[in-house]
């Protein structure tokens, strides 16, 4: 929201800048070519305020006809120190103050596309492992903020009852699971590491009709690799079965609960 005053410019911005529930960092928002920082942060409603003079922050003044027009822009540059992935895009929001007219704000950030994956492999003992997308739509395009529904399954015809586990999953930009950059989604025998990220809504999903030993589902919060524009991603998972009554620390499907910190 923009308010053009007589001597100053007020700009309010929601930290949920893209409406995806992923909050951006206030420090990643700046105003104008001078990169002015927010003058105030409101944690209670997740909003920041920029309050600067019309001539500050590198704003530009133009005279067009009978109007004085001040132009500037709100810039978002995501910064994820120590992480190879991001869940928000950069954006530049143009801002104009027309006197005596109201300001106008618009933005059209880049929205990446995602290509679905599906693979099936048969192992010893006539077990057929499968990893697929649970698509409830015809589109194969995923945007940041979307949840990607993934199901692992195993066909156990003519076999003793077994339970399926996902030991690890890694995301890469090439079919080589050891290539870089890479991001560990699941590791340590079934720990959904991505659920521990502050801006992630990833979690294992319990089916409505209860646990099925031959299936395991999880929701993956869409992301992209930082500094790389490629939208094709490869996810490689190691699936394993164990006896239904075999309970030990290796047989698990764990989601990190942020509120309980456990």
PECOR-V494406 format. One record per run of one state. SS is the DSSP state (@ for helix, = for strand, . for the rest). FROM is the first residue (numbers start at 1). LEN is the number of residues. If there is no record, write none. Layout:
# PECOR-V494406
{{SS	FROM	LEN} {SS	FROM	LEN}}
This chain:
# PECOR-V494406
{{.	1	1} {=	2	3} {.	5	3} {=	8	7} {.	15	11} {@	26	3} {=	29	3} {.	32	4} {=	36	1} {.	37	3} {=	40	3} {.	43	4} {=	47	7} {.	54	6} {=	60	5} {.	65	2} {=	67	10} {.	77	8} {=	85	2} {.	87	4} {=	91	9} {.	100	4} {=	104	3} {.	107	12} {=	119	5} {.	124	3} {=	127	7} {.	134	13} {=	147	9} {.	156	6} {=	162	11} {.	173	9} {=	182	6} {.	188	3} {=	191	2} {@	193	4} {.	197	6} {=	203	3} {.	206	9} {=	215	7} {.	222	2} {=	224	2} {.	226	8} {=	234	10} {.	244	10} {=	254	2} {.	256	7}}
